[in-house]
Every structure is written in structure tokens, then in C-alpha cells.
Amino acid sequence: MIINTIKKSCWTSIQQLLLLVNKYTIVLVLCMTLFVSCKQNENLKLTSLKTEAGWGYTISNNEKIIIKQTVIPVISDNKSFKTEEDALKVGNLVLQKLNDNASPTVTKKDLNTLAIKI
């Protein structure tokens, strides 16, 4: 009977150790995933873009353009931004949304909040 108790105790210790290793493995995988996803967002770059009618912006990832906005979004007219500053304000908002893993859409409320001249 004593041998059986030792085996159970040993097996319980092994199970607890494996459970602990699995928890650390999960934490390690999650940390690596976060690190990689943060690293990818660090490569996003905002630049202003001069258009025929005004200003726009581009957002690129690793030198590949992923968003090219040459007109003010959510308004019915196809107007460019009047100033480079306005284009960069909206571009920074979109960049922030991308970094937060949110939809990069811009609303009329966003334009009003940023005081974009239409």
C-alpha cells in the first residue's frame, strides 16, 4: 500500500508540473503574438499627399500603400483637404484606429471634432 501512495503522489506531482508548463506555454505564446502584432503596427507610416485640388494622405505598411485618401471622406462632394494640416489630422485619426485594431472609417462627427474645413 505504501508503494501505491508514492506512485499516486509522484503522478500528481508530474500532472501539476505539466499543468504549470502548459500555463507558461500559453502565456509565452500570447506574449509572442502581442509582440508580433505590435511590431507589425510599428511599420505603419502616414505621409501627406499633394493633389491637384488640395491635399490628401497615404498610410503605408512596410513601404506598401494600404490607404490612399485624396478626397475628404463622408461628404457628398469630391473635395480634397484644403490644407496639409487637415489631411494629416484625419490621417492620424485613421492611423490611430488601425493601431487600435478598429475600423479605419471616418464619420462626419470625426470631421467636426477635428475641425476639418470643408
Residue pairs with C-beta under 8 A, 6 or more apart in sequence:
40 61
41 98
41 99
43 61
43 62
44 59
44 60
44 61
44 95
44 98
44 99
45 59
45 60
45 61
46 57
46 58
46 59
46 88
46 91
46 92
46 95
47 57
47 58
47 60
48 55
48 56
48 57
48 84
48 87
48 88
48 91
49 55
49 56
49 57
49 58
49 68
49 70
49 87
50 56
50 84
51 70
51 80
52 80
53 79
53 80
54 79
54 80
54 81
54 82
54 83
54 87
55 80
55 81
55 82
55 83
55 84
55 86
55 87
56 68
56 69
56 70
56 71
56 80
56 81
56 87
57 67
57 69
57 81
57 87
57 88
57 90
57 91
57 94
58 65
58 67
58 68
58 69
58 91
59 65
59 66
59 67
59 91
59 94
59 95
59 98
60 66
67 94
67 104
69 87
69 90
69 91
69 94
70 80
71 78
71 79
71 80
72 79
72 80
72 81
72 90
72 111
72 116
72 118
73 90
73 105
73 106
74 106
74 107
74 108
74 111
75 108
75 111
75 118
79 118
80 87
81 87
81 90
81 116
82 117
83 117
86 114
86 116
86 117
89 114
89 116
90 106
90 110
90 111
90 114
90 116
93 106
93 110
93 114
94 104
94 106
97 103
97 104
97 105
98 104
111 118
